Amino acid sequence: MAAKPKAKAKSAAAKAVAEAPKPAVPKADAGKPGRKPVKPRPVLVRDSFTMPAADFALIAKLKATALGERRAAKKSELLRAGLQLLAALDAKALTSALDRLEAVKTGRPKKGH
């Protein structure tokens, strides 16, 4: 079995986005009145990651807060909303937010833990 290189040029998700085929834009049905034009679906990428248990607890707390406001929220929605908020920050604020994170060991945890 060949050894895997330690440093990857791109993550699996970045490669999937870069290599994903662009969805074909369907032609509008001009001859059929009353039909809405079909919107192309966004390309979805499945990925996995590791985070501390405290961050998972924070996700549960945010989900409960959203439920208190009568809005159910999925974990992926919370993560995507967080990304939108981070994207709105300037470079210094983003760096500051990243520096406050607890460092985690990348990769899958060993079995039995």
RORO-473578 format. One record per residue: residue in one letter; x, y, z of N, C-alpha, C in turn. Coordinates in Angstrom, 2 decimals. Atoms other than C-alpha are relative to their C-alpha. Layout:
REM residues N
+---+---------+---------+---------+---------+---------+---------+---------+---------+---------+
! r !      nX !      nY !      nZ !     caX !     caY !     caZ !      cX !      cY !      cZ !
+---+---------+---------+---------+---------+---------+---------+---------+---------+---------+
! a !       X !       Y !       Z !       X !       Y !       Z !       X !       Y !       Z !
...
+---+---------+---------+---------+---------+---------+---------+---------+---------+---------+
REM end
This chain:
REM residues 113
+---+---------+---------+---------+---------+---------+---------+---------+---------+---------+
! r !      nX !      nY !      nZ !     caX !     caY !     caZ !      cX !      cY !      cZ !
+---+---------+---------+---------+---------+---------+---------+---------+---------+---------+
! m !    0.85 !   -1.18 !    0.00 !    0.00 !    0.00 !    0.00 !    0.89 !    1.23 !    0.00 !
! a !   -0.82 !   -1.21 !    0.11 !    1.44 !    3.38 !   -0.98 !   -0.31 !    0.94 !    1.15 !
! a !    0.18 !   -0.96 !   -1.09 !    1.96 !    5.98 !    1.74 !   -0.69 !    1.24 !   -0.54 !
! k !    0.70 !   -1.22 !    0.39 !   -0.32 !    8.99 !    1.63 !    0.87 !    1.20 !    0.30 !
! p !   -0.78 !   -1.20 !   -0.30 !    1.33 !   12.39 !    1.36 !   -0.61 !    0.74 !    1.18 !
! k !    0.47 !   -0.69 !   -1.20 !    1.10 !   14.41 !    4.58 !   -0.75 !    1.28 !   -0.34 !
! a !    0.62 !   -1.29 !    0.33 !    0.23 !   17.77 !    3.00 !   -0.80 !   -0.16 !   -1.28 !
! k !    0.85 !    0.05 !    1.18 !   -2.69 !   17.91 !    0.62 !   -0.08 !    1.40 !   -0.60 !
! a !    0.09 !   -1.30 !    0.66 !   -2.86 !   20.67 !   -1.95 !   -1.38 !    0.62 !    0.23 !
! k !    1.36 !   -0.47 !   -0.21 !   -6.63 !   20.94 !   -1.57 !   -0.73 !   -1.02 !    0.86 !
! s !    0.81 !    0.93 !   -0.78 !   -9.16 !   19.44 !    0.82 !   -0.93 !   -0.74 !   -0.97 !
! a !    0.92 !    0.77 !    0.83 !  -11.59 !   16.86 !   -0.50 !   -1.18 !    0.85 !   -0.43 !
! a !    1.15 !   -0.85 !    0.33 !  -14.41 !   19.40 !   -0.36 !    0.37 !    1.02 !   -1.07 !
! a !   -0.43 !   -0.99 !    0.99 !  -12.42 !   21.99 !   -2.30 !    0.17 !   -0.66 !   -1.37 !
! k !   -0.14 !    0.71 !    1.28 !  -11.57 !   19.40 !   -4.96 !   -1.36 !   -0.30 !   -0.60 !
! a !    1.32 !    0.34 !    0.50 !  -15.20 !   18.33 !   -5.20 !   -0.69 !    1.21 !   -0.61 !
! v !    0.61 !   -1.22 !    0.53 !  -16.34 !   21.91 !   -5.70 !    0.67 !    0.39 !   -1.31 !
! a !   -0.72 !   -0.39 !    1.20 !  -13.61 !   22.60 !   -8.26 !   -0.28 !   -0.93 !   -1.17 !
! e !    0.17 !    0.99 !    1.07 !  -14.22 !   19.38 !  -10.19 !   -1.46 !   -0.30 !   -0.31 !
! a !    1.42 !    0.30 !    0.19 !  -18.01 !   19.31 !   -9.89 !   -0.49 !    0.53 !   -1.34 !
! p !    0.53 !   -0.49 !    1.27 !  -19.78 !   19.51 !  -13.21 !   -1.05 !    1.07 !    0.26 !
! k !    0.97 !   -1.08 !   -0.13 !  -21.80 !   22.65 !  -13.67 !   -1.37 !   -0.55 !   -0.41 !
! p !    1.32 !    0.51 !    0.36 !  -25.53 !   21.87 !  -13.65 !   -0.48 !    0.64 !   -1.30 !
! a !    0.54 !   -0.50 !    1.26 !  -27.18 !   22.19 !  -17.02 !   -1.20 !    0.88 !    0.30 !
! v !    1.12 !   -0.90 !   -0.19 !  -29.56 !   25.11 !  -17.17 !   -1.10 !   -0.43 !   -0.96 !
! p !    1.07 !    0.45 !    0.88 !  -32.88 !   23.80 !  -18.45 !   -0.59 !    1.17 !   -0.78 !
! k !    0.61 !   -1.02 !    0.84 !  -34.53 !   25.70 !  -21.27 !   -1.38 !    0.33 !    0.55 !
! a !    1.32 !   -0.43 !   -0.46 !  -37.58 !   27.71 !  -20.32 !   -1.05 !   -0.52 !   -0.97 !
! d !    1.10 !    0.48 !    0.83 !  -40.84 !   26.28 !  -21.56 !   -0.83 !    1.19 !   -0.45 !
! a !    0.68 !   -1.19 !    0.48 !  -41.92 !   29.31 !  -23.56 !   -1.37 !   -0.35 !   -0.56 !
! g !    1.26 !    0.38 !    0.63 !  -44.71 !   27.37 !  -25.28 !   -1.06 !   -0.43 !    0.99 !
! k !    0.96 !    0.49 !   -0.98 !  -46.39 !   26.26 !  -22.03 !   -0.26 !    1.09 !    1.03 !
! p !    0.29 !   -1.07 !   -0.96 !  -48.05 !   29.12 !  -20.16 !   -0.31 !   -0.57 !    1.38 !
! g !    0.31 !    0.41 !   -1.36 !  -48.37 !   28.91 !  -16.40 !    1.11 !   -0.78 !    0.69 !
! r !   -1.11 !    0.74 !   -0.60 !  -45.14 !   26.98 !  -15.85 !    1.07 !    0.95 !    0.48 !
! k !   -1.10 !   -0.80 !   -0.53 !  -42.46 !   28.43 !  -13.65 !    1.30 !   -0.50 !   -0.59 !
! p !   -1.30 !    0.47 !    0.50 !  -38.92 !   28.36 !  -14.99 !    0.69 !   -0.83 !    1.09 !
! v !   -0.67 !    0.90 !   -0.93 !  -36.88 !   25.58 !  -13.40 !    1.35 !    0.59 !    0.38 !
! k !   -1.28 !   -0.52 !   -0.48 !  -34.03 !   26.83 !  -11.21 !    0.98 !   -1.16 !    0.13 !
! p !   -0.98 !    1.07 !   -0.18 !  -30.82 !   24.80 !  -11.31 !    0.31 !   -0.17 !    1.48 !
! r !   -0.31 !    0.28 !   -1.40 !  -30.01 !   23.11 !   -8.01 !    1.47 !    0.27 !    0.27 !
! p !   -1.42 !   -0.23 !   -0.32 !  -26.81 !   24.12 !   -6.23 !    0.71 !   -1.34 !    0.18 !
! v !   -0.80 !    1.21 !   -0.17 !  -24.02 !   21.56 !   -6.16 !    0.28 !   -0.15 !    1.49 !
! l !   -0.20 !    0.27 !   -1.42 !  -23.90 !   19.98 !   -2.70 !    1.26 !   -0.85 !    0.18 !
! v !   -1.23 !    0.73 !   -0.29 !  -20.66 !   18.68 !   -1.19 !   -0.12 !   -0.57 !    1.40 !
! r !    0.04 !    0.65 !   -1.31 !  -20.58 !   16.18 !    1.67 !    1.42 !   -0.07 !    0.53 !
! d !   -1.32 !   -0.01 !   -0.61 !  -17.67 !   16.48 !    4.08 !   -0.16 !   -0.37 !    1.46 !
! s !    0.04 !    0.29 !   -1.43 !  -16.79 !   15.44 !    7.61 !    1.17 !    0.69 !    0.66 !
! f !   -1.04 !   -0.70 !   -0.74 !  -14.72 !   17.10 !   10.29 !   -0.10 !   -0.35 !    1.46 !
! t !   -0.05 !    0.26 !   -1.43 !  -13.78 !   16.88 !   13.94 !   -0.07 !    1.32 !    0.73 !
! m !    0.07 !   -1.19 !   -0.83 !  -14.68 !   19.42 !   16.60 !   -0.14 !   -0.43 !    1.46 !
! p !    0.11 !    0.34 !   -1.42 !  -14.53 !   19.52 !   20.40 !   -1.45 !   -0.18 !    0.43 !
! a !    1.35 !    0.26 !   -0.52 !  -17.51 !   18.29 !   22.41 !   -0.68 !    1.29 !    0.44 !
! a !    0.58 !   -1.28 !   -0.43 !  -18.00 !   21.82 !   23.77 !   -0.66 !    0.72 !   -1.17 !
! d !    0.60 !   -0.64 !    1.17 !  -18.68 !   23.04 !   20.23 !   -1.30 !   -0.70 !   -0.41 !
! f !    1.26 !    0.71 !    0.26 !  -21.28 !   20.30 !   19.72 !   -1.06 !    0.43 !    1.00 !
! a !    0.94 !   -0.48 !   -1.01 !  -22.89 !   21.43 !   22.98 !   -0.50 !    1.40 !   -0.36 !
! l !    0.39 !   -1.34 !    0.44 !  -22.91 !   24.98 !   21.62 !   -1.01 !   -0.08 !   -1.14 !
! i !    0.97 !    0.20 !    1.08 !  -24.71 !   23.75 !   18.51 !   -1.36 !   -0.37 !    0.58 !
! a !    1.26 !    0.39 !   -0.63 !  -27.34 !   22.09 !   20.73 !   -0.66 !    1.20 !    0.67 !
! k !    0.54 !   -1.20 !   -0.65 !  -27.74 !   25.35 !   22.68 !   -0.61 !    0.95 !   -1.04 !
! l !    0.52 !   -0.87 !    1.05 !  -28.19 !   27.34 !   19.46 !   -1.28 !   -0.57 !   -0.61 !
! k !    1.21 !    0.63 !    0.52 !  -30.74 !   24.82 !   18.18 !   -1.17 !    0.24 !    0.97 !
! a !    1.04 !   -0.24 !   -1.00 !  -32.68 !   25.20 !   21.46 !   -0.45 !    1.46 !   -0.03 !
! t !    0.33 !   -1.42 !    0.09 !  -32.53 !   29.00 !   21.16 !   -0.90 !    0.26 !   -1.21 !
! a !    0.82 !   -0.16 !    1.21 !  -33.91 !   28.81 !   17.62 !   -1.40 !   -0.58 !    0.23 !
! l !    1.31 !    0.58 !   -0.30 !  -36.70 !   26.50 !   18.82 !   -0.82 !    0.91 !    0.90 !
! g !    0.68 !   -0.95 !   -0.87 !  -37.52 !   29.06 !   21.52 !   -0.62 !    1.15 !   -0.79 !
! e !    0.53 !   -1.03 !    0.90 !  -38.12 !   31.51 !   18.67 !   -0.92 !   -0.59 !   -1.06 !
! r !    0.89 !    0.73 !    0.92 !  -40.34 !   28.94 !   16.91 !    0.61 !   -0.18 !   -1.38 !
! r !   -0.71 !    0.25 !    1.26 !  -37.74 !   28.24 !   14.24 !    0.94 !   -1.18 !    0.20 !
! a !   -0.88 !    1.16 !   -0.09 !  -36.29 !   24.75 !   14.02 !    1.23 !    0.27 !   -0.86 !
! a !   -1.24 !   -0.20 !    0.74 !  -32.67 !   24.77 !   12.90 !    0.79 !   -1.30 !   -0.04 !
! k !   -0.86 !    1.17 !    0.15 !  -30.52 !   21.97 !   11.56 !    1.44 !    0.42 !    0.27 !
! k !   -1.41 !   -0.27 !   -0.25 !  -26.85 !   21.68 !   12.42 !    0.64 !    0.65 !   -1.23 !
! s !   -0.60 !   -0.55 !    1.21 !  -25.92 !   22.38 !    8.82 !   -0.44 !    1.45 !   -0.22 !
! e !    0.47 !   -1.38 !    0.14 !  -28.07 !   25.54 !    8.82 !    0.78 !    0.92 !    0.93 !
! l !   -0.77 !   -0.82 !   -0.94 !  -26.29 !   26.82 !   11.92 !    1.42 !    0.21 !   -0.49 !
! l !   -1.36 !   -0.13 !    0.51 !  -22.89 !   26.11 !   10.40 !    0.04 !    0.94 !   -1.21 !
! r !    0.03 !   -0.87 !    1.18 !  -23.86 !   27.80 !    7.13 !   -0.25 !    1.45 !    0.40 !
! a !    0.26 !   -1.36 !   -0.47 !  -25.25 !   30.84 !    9.00 !    1.27 !    0.59 !    0.62 !
! g !   -1.27 !   -0.45 !   -0.58 !  -21.99 !   31.05 !   10.96 !    1.00 !    0.37 !   -1.07 !
! l !   -0.91 !   -0.33 !    1.10 !  -20.03 !   30.99 !    7.70 !   -0.37 !    1.34 !   -0.63 !
! q !    0.43 !   -1.27 !    0.57 !  -22.14 !   33.85 !    6.36 !    0.43 !    1.17 !    0.89 !
! l !   -0.42 !   -1.05 !   -0.93 !  -21.41 !   35.88 !    9.50 !    1.51 !    0.20 !   -0.03 !
! l !   -1.45 !   -0.11 !    0.08 !  -17.68 !   35.10 !    9.31 !    0.42 !    0.69 !   -1.30 !
! a !   -0.34 !   -0.60 !    1.29 !  -17.61 !   36.10 !    5.65 !   -0.19 !    1.52 !    0.01 !
! a !    0.25 !   -1.44 !   -0.08 !  -18.94 !   39.54 !    6.61 !    1.06 !    0.74 !    0.82 !
! l !   -1.03 !   -0.63 !   -0.82 !  -15.99 !   40.18 !    8.98 !    1.16 !    0.49 !   -0.85 !
! d !   -1.23 !   -0.39 !    0.69 !  -12.89 !   42.08 !    7.95 !    1.10 !   -0.99 !    0.40 !
! a !   -1.07 !    0.97 !   -0.18 !   -9.57 !   40.21 !    7.89 !    0.49 !   -0.06 !    1.45 !
! k !   -0.49 !   -0.02 !   -1.39 !   -8.48 !   41.31 !   11.39 !   -1.00 !   -0.67 !    0.94 !
! a !    1.02 !    0.60 !   -0.86 !  -11.78 !   40.31 !   13.01 !   -0.07 !   -1.51 !   -0.23 !
! l !    0.00 !    1.43 !    0.30 !  -11.71 !   36.94 !   11.22 !    1.19 !   -0.68 !    0.66 !
! t !   -1.20 !    0.56 !   -0.61 !   -8.15 !   36.30 !   12.37 !   -0.16 !   -0.09 !    1.52 !
! s !    0.23 !   -0.02 !   -1.45 !   -9.12 !   37.25 !   15.93 !   -0.95 !   -1.12 !    0.40 !
! a !    0.95 !    1.07 !   -0.30 !  -12.09 !   34.84 !   15.86 !    0.67 !   -1.36 !   -0.12 !
! l !   -0.71 !    1.27 !    0.17 !   -9.88 !   32.03 !   14.55 !    0.99 !   -0.24 !    1.12 !
! d !   -0.98 !    0.14 !   -1.09 !   -7.27 !   32.70 !   17.23 !   -0.66 !   -0.41 !    1.31 !
! r !    0.70 !    0.36 !   -1.24 !   -9.92 !   32.24 !   19.95 !   -0.42 !   -1.47 !    0.02 !
! l !    0.41 !    1.40 !    0.05 !  -10.66 !   28.67 !   18.80 !    1.00 !   -0.90 !    0.71 !
! e !   -0.84 !    1.03 !   -0.61 !   -9.35 !   25.68 !   20.71 !    0.61 !   -0.83 !   -1.13 !
! a !   -0.66 !    0.81 !    1.02 !   -6.78 !   23.78 !   18.64 !   -0.46 !   -1.45 !    0.13 !
! v !    0.40 !    1.40 !    0.00 !   -7.94 !   20.30 !   17.64 !    0.91 !   -0.78 !   -0.92 !
! k !   -0.81 !    0.91 !    0.81 !   -6.03 !   17.36 !   16.26 !   -0.86 !   -0.44 !   -1.18 !
! t !    0.78 !    0.36 !    1.18 !   -7.15 !   16.69 !   12.70 !   -0.03 !   -1.51 !   -0.18 !
! g !    0.13 !    1.43 !    0.26 !   -8.26 !   13.28 !   11.48 !   -1.07 !   -0.61 !    0.85 !
! r !    1.02 !    0.73 !   -0.75 !  -10.57 !   10.68 !   12.86 !    0.55 !   -0.44 !    1.34 !
! p !   -0.47 !    0.50 !   -1.30 !  -10.38 !    9.78 !   16.55 !    0.23 !   -1.50 !   -0.06 !
! k !   -0.28 !    1.43 !   -0.04 !   -8.98 !    6.34 !   17.37 !   -1.22 !   -0.74 !    0.51 !
! k !    1.12 !    0.81 !   -0.45 !  -11.50 !    3.56 !   17.87 !    0.16 !   -0.32 !    1.48 !
! g !   -0.03 !    0.32 !   -1.41 !  -12.42 !    2.88 !   21.47 !   -0.05 !    1.23 !    0.88 !
! h !    0.10 !   -1.25 !   -0.78 !  -12.63 !    6.54 !   22.51 !   -1.35 !    0.59 !   -0.13 !
+---+---------+---------+---------+---------+---------+---------+---------+---------+---------+
REM end
